[in-house]
């Protein structure tokens, strides 16, 4: 699955493959994120809604 992430180093949006889904926080205050990797090996993180998190096919 590909998704659009904001690359801070390049200061623009890039489209990369999603490598994993991660849940941060405790049971009542969870945040959902998708992780990706750029072509040069840098990690990118994008926080998404729970609905988008569940739709992600990783």
PyMOL CGO cylinders between C-alpha atoms (Angstrom):
from pymol import cmd
from pymol.cgo import CYLINDER

trace = [
    CYLINDER, 0.00, 0.00, 0.00, 1.30, 3.46, -0.86, 0.3, 1, 1, 1, 1, 1, 1,
    CYLINDER, 1.30, 3.46, -0.86, 0.52, 6.60, 1.11, 0.3, 1, 1, 1, 1, 1, 1,
    CYLINDER, 0.52, 6.60, 1.11, 1.50, 10.27, 1.09, 0.3, 1, 1, 1, 1, 1, 1,
    CYLINDER, 1.50, 10.27, 1.09, 3.87, 11.38, 3.84, 0.3, 1, 1, 1, 1, 1, 1,
    CYLINDER, 3.87, 11.38, 3.84, 5.44, 14.77, 4.54, 0.3, 1, 1, 1, 1, 1, 1,
    CYLINDER, 5.44, 14.77, 4.54, 9.22, 14.60, 4.25, 0.3, 1, 1, 1, 1, 1, 1,
    CYLINDER, 9.22, 14.60, 4.25, 10.66, 17.18, 6.64, 0.3, 1, 1, 1, 1, 1, 1,
    CYLINDER, 10.66, 17.18, 6.64, 14.14, 17.06, 5.13, 0.3, 1, 1, 1, 1, 1, 1,
    CYLINDER, 14.14, 17.06, 5.13, 12.90, 17.70, 1.58, 0.3, 1, 1, 1, 1, 1, 1,
    CYLINDER, 12.90, 17.70, 1.58, 10.06, 19.97, 2.81, 0.3, 1, 1, 1, 1, 1, 1,
    CYLINDER, 10.06, 19.97, 2.81, 7.50, 18.39, 0.49, 0.3, 1, 1, 1, 1, 1, 1,
    CYLINDER, 7.50, 18.39, 0.49, 5.01, 15.54, 0.30, 0.3, 1, 1, 1, 1, 1, 1,
    CYLINDER, 5.01, 15.54, 0.30, 6.26, 12.22, -1.00, 0.3, 1, 1, 1, 1, 1, 1,
    CYLINDER, 6.26, 12.22, -1.00, 4.46, 9.00, -1.80, 0.3, 1, 1, 1, 1, 1, 1,
    CYLINDER, 4.46, 9.00, -1.80, 6.10, 5.86, -0.36, 0.3, 1, 1, 1, 1, 1, 1,
    CYLINDER, 6.10, 5.86, -0.36, 5.12, 2.32, 0.61, 0.3, 1, 1, 1, 1, 1, 1,
    CYLINDER, 5.12, 2.32, 0.61, 3.70, 1.83, 4.10, 0.3, 1, 1, 1, 1, 1, 1,
    CYLINDER, 3.70, 1.83, 4.10, 5.92, -0.59, 6.03, 0.3, 1, 1, 1, 1, 1, 1,
    CYLINDER, 5.92, -0.59, 6.03, 3.98, -0.98, 9.29, 0.3, 1, 1, 1, 1, 1, 1,
    CYLINDER, 3.98, -0.98, 9.29, 1.09, 0.19, 11.45, 0.3, 1, 1, 1, 1, 1, 1,
    CYLINDER, 1.09, 0.19, 11.45, 1.76, 1.38, 15.01, 0.3, 1, 1, 1, 1, 1, 1,
    CYLINDER, 1.76, 1.38, 15.01, -0.48, 2.28, 17.97, 0.3, 1, 1, 1, 1, 1, 1,
    CYLINDER, -0.48, 2.28, 17.97, 0.88, 4.77, 20.53, 0.3, 1, 1, 1, 1, 1, 1,
    CYLINDER, 0.88, 4.77, 20.53, -0.55, 5.53, 23.99, 0.3, 1, 1, 1, 1, 1, 1,
    CYLINDER, -0.55, 5.53, 23.99, -2.74, 3.86, 26.58, 0.3, 1, 1, 1, 1, 1, 1,
    CYLINDER, -2.74, 3.86, 26.58, -6.15, 2.26, 26.13, 0.3, 1, 1, 1, 1, 1, 1,
    CYLINDER, -6.15, 2.26, 26.13, -8.18, 5.47, 26.48, 0.3, 1, 1, 1, 1, 1, 1,
    CYLINDER, -8.18, 5.47, 26.48, -5.85, 7.81, 24.58, 0.3, 1, 1, 1, 1, 1, 1,
    CYLINDER, -5.85, 7.81, 24.58, -4.53, 5.93, 21.59, 0.3, 1, 1, 1, 1, 1, 1,
    CYLINDER, -4.53, 5.93, 21.59, -2.93, 7.49, 18.50, 0.3, 1, 1, 1, 1, 1, 1,
    CYLINDER, -2.93, 7.49, 18.50, -2.66, 5.56, 15.26, 0.3, 1, 1, 1, 1, 1, 1,
    CYLINDER, -2.66, 5.56, 15.26, 0.27, 5.91, 12.87, 0.3, 1, 1, 1, 1, 1, 1,
    CYLINDER, 0.27, 5.91, 12.87, 1.55, 4.56, 9.60, 0.3, 1, 1, 1, 1, 1, 1,
    CYLINDER, 1.55, 4.56, 9.60, 5.28, 4.22, 9.00, 0.3, 1, 1, 1, 1, 1, 1,
    CYLINDER, 5.28, 4.22, 9.00, 7.13, 4.35, 5.72, 0.3, 1, 1, 1, 1, 1, 1,
    CYLINDER, 7.13, 4.35, 5.72, 10.68, 4.48, 4.44, 0.3, 1, 1, 1, 1, 1, 1,
    CYLINDER, 10.68, 4.48, 4.44, 12.19, 6.80, 1.82, 0.3, 1, 1, 1, 1, 1, 1,
    CYLINDER, 12.19, 6.80, 1.82, 14.40, 5.59, -1.01, 0.3, 1, 1, 1, 1, 1, 1,
    CYLINDER, 14.40, 5.59, -1.01, 17.50, 6.72, 0.88, 0.3, 1, 1, 1, 1, 1, 1,
    CYLINDER, 17.50, 6.72, 0.88, 16.47, 4.80, 4.03, 0.3, 1, 1, 1, 1, 1, 1,
    CYLINDER, 16.47, 4.80, 4.03, 14.98, 7.52, 6.23, 0.3, 1, 1, 1, 1, 1, 1,
    CYLINDER, 14.98, 7.52, 6.23, 11.90, 6.68, 8.32, 0.3, 1, 1, 1, 1, 1, 1,
    CYLINDER, 11.90, 6.68, 8.32, 8.65, 8.62, 7.93, 0.3, 1, 1, 1, 1, 1, 1,
    CYLINDER, 8.65, 8.62, 7.93, 5.67, 8.63, 10.31, 0.3, 1, 1, 1, 1, 1, 1,
    CYLINDER, 5.67, 8.63, 10.31, 2.14, 9.81, 9.60, 0.3, 1, 1, 1, 1, 1, 1,
    CYLINDER, 2.14, 9.81, 9.60, -0.59, 9.97, 12.24, 0.3, 1, 1, 1, 1, 1, 1,
    CYLINDER, -0.59, 9.97, 12.24, -4.01, 8.95, 10.89, 0.3, 1, 1, 1, 1, 1, 1,
    CYLINDER, -4.01, 8.95, 10.89, -7.54, 8.42, 12.11, 0.3, 1, 1, 1, 1, 1, 1,
    CYLINDER, -7.54, 8.42, 12.11, -8.64, 5.06, 13.48, 0.3, 1, 1, 1, 1, 1, 1,
    CYLINDER, -8.64, 5.06, 13.48, -10.78, 4.45, 10.37, 0.3, 1, 1, 1, 1, 1, 1,
    CYLINDER, -10.78, 4.45, 10.37, -7.81, 5.05, 8.04, 0.3, 1, 1, 1, 1, 1, 1,
    CYLINDER, -7.81, 5.05, 8.04, -5.63, 2.91, 10.30, 0.3, 1, 1, 1, 1, 1, 1,
    CYLINDER, -5.63, 2.91, 10.30, -8.03, -0.02, 10.04, 0.3, 1, 1, 1, 1, 1, 1,
    CYLINDER, -8.03, -0.02, 10.04, -8.36, 0.40, 6.25, 0.3, 1, 1, 1, 1, 1, 1,
    CYLINDER, -8.36, 0.40, 6.25, -4.59, 0.27, 5.73, 0.3, 1, 1, 1, 1, 1, 1,
    CYLINDER, -4.59, 0.27, 5.73, -3.55, -3.01, 4.15, 0.3, 1, 1, 1, 1, 1, 1,
    CYLINDER, -3.55, -3.01, 4.15, -0.11, -3.77, 5.60, 0.3, 1, 1, 1, 1, 1, 1,
]
cmd.load_cgo(trace, "trace")
